[in-house]
């Protein structure tokens, strides 16, 4: 079974994360819209599916980063940071993702 990452495809932050995770061609991971999942309580979390196991929110980010061998330093930081802190930060970002993504379109990096 292949890995699947379910994201909110209408969110710029989520789409950017999906593009980052699959940026290497050797990575076999499908990106699907979160709305295609049935029986999901919250559509405000990234969901990662691997070997018929589902990982939600921060756990989904950690598992998808491990599966893609992306940023081992950031993965270790997320793993060793207390779950209470990472879940609160993730919840804040996921609940405000549309507002935060608007900031990215206003604040553009200088070329």
C-alpha positions as CSV (number, residue, x, y, z in Angstrom):
1,X,0.0,0.0,0.0
2,X,1.2,3.5,-0.8
3,X,1.4,6.5,1.4
4,X,-1.3,9.1,1.1
5,X,-1.4,12.6,2.5
6,X,-4.8,14.2,2.9
7,X,-4.7,18.0,2.9
8,X,-7.2,20.9,2.5
9,X,-6.5,21.7,-1.1
10,X,-8.2,25.1,-0.8
11,X,-5.5,26.2,1.8
12,X,-2.2,27.7,0.6
13,X,-0.3,26.5,3.6
14,X,-1.5,22.9,3.2
15,X,-0.8,22.9,-0.6
16,X,2.7,24.3,0.0
17,X,3.3,21.5,2.6
18,X,2.1,18.9,0.2
19,X,4.3,20.2,-2.6
20,X,7.3,20.3,-0.2
21,X,6.8,16.7,0.9
22,X,6.5,15.4,-2.6
23,X,9.2,17.6,-4.2
24,X,11.6,14.8,-4.6
25,X,10.6,12.5,-7.5
26,X,11.8,9.3,-5.7
27,X,9.1,9.8,-3.0
28,X,5.9,7.7,-3.7
29,X,3.2,9.6,-1.9
30,X,-0.2,10.6,-3.2
31,X,-1.7,14.0,-2.2
32,X,-5.5,13.9,-1.8
33,X,-8.1,16.4,-0.7
34,X,-9.2,16.0,2.9
35,X,-12.8,16.2,1.8
36,X,-12.4,12.8,0.0
37,X,-12.1,11.1,3.4
38,X,-15.4,9.8,4.8
39,X,-16.3,9.5,8.5
40,X,-13.8,12.2,9.6
41,X,-14.7,14.2,12.6
42,X,-12.5,17.2,11.8
43,X,-11.5,18.5,8.4
44,X,-9.0,20.9,10.1
45,X,-6.2,18.4,10.4
46,X,-3.7,17.0,8.0
47,X,-4.2,13.2,7.7
48,X,-1.4,10.8,6.7
49,X,-2.2,7.2,5.8
50,X,0.4,4.5,5.7
51,X,-0.1,0.8,5.8
52,X,-3.8,1.3,6.6
53,X,-3.0,3.4,9.7
54,X,-4.1,7.0,10.0
55,X,-2.1,9.7,11.6
56,X,-3.8,13.1,12.4
57,X,-2.4,16.6,12.9
58,X,1.1,16.8,14.2
59,X,1.5,13.0,14.1
60,X,0.5,13.1,10.4
61,X,3.2,15.8,9.8
62,X,5.8,13.8,11.7
63,X,5.0,10.5,9.9
64,X,4.8,12.1,6.5
65,X,8.2,13.8,7.0
66,X,9.7,10.4,8.2
67,X,8.2,8.7,5.1
68,X,9.7,11.2,2.8
69,X,13.0,11.6,4.5
70,X,12.5,15.3,4.7
71,X,14.2,17.6,7.2
72,X,15.3,15.0,9.8
73,X,16.3,17.9,12.2
74,X,12.8,19.4,12.1
75,X,11.3,15.9,12.5
76,X,13.4,15.3,15.7
77,X,12.4,18.7,17.1
78,X,8.7,17.8,16.6
79,X,9.2,14.4,18.2
80,X,11.1,15.7,21.2
81,X,8.9,18.7,21.9
82,X,6.2,18.0,24.4
83,X,3.0,16.9,22.7
84,X,0.9,19.5,24.6
85,X,2.9,22.3,23.0
86,X,3.0,20.9,19.5
87,X,-0.7,20.1,19.6
88,X,-1.6,23.6,20.8
89,X,0.6,25.2,18.1
90,X,-0.8,22.9,15.4
91,X,-4.4,23.6,16.5
92,X,-3.8,27.4,16.4
93,X,-2.3,27.2,12.9
94,X,-5.0,24.8,11.6
95,X,-7.9,26.9,13.0
96,X,-6.4,30.1,11.5
97,X,-4.8,28.7,8.3
98,X,-6.9,30.9,6.0
99,X,-6.0,34.1,7.9
100,X,-2.3,33.1,8.0
101,X,-2.2,32.2,4.3
102,X,-3.5,35.7,3.6
103,X,-0.5,37.1,5.4
104,X,1.8,35.2,3.1
105,X,0.2,36.8,0.1
106,X,0.5,40.3,1.6
107,X,4.1,39.8,2.9
108,X,6.2,38.7,-0.1
109,X,9.9,38.0,0.1
110,X,12.2,40.4,-1.7
111,X,13.8,38.9,-4.9
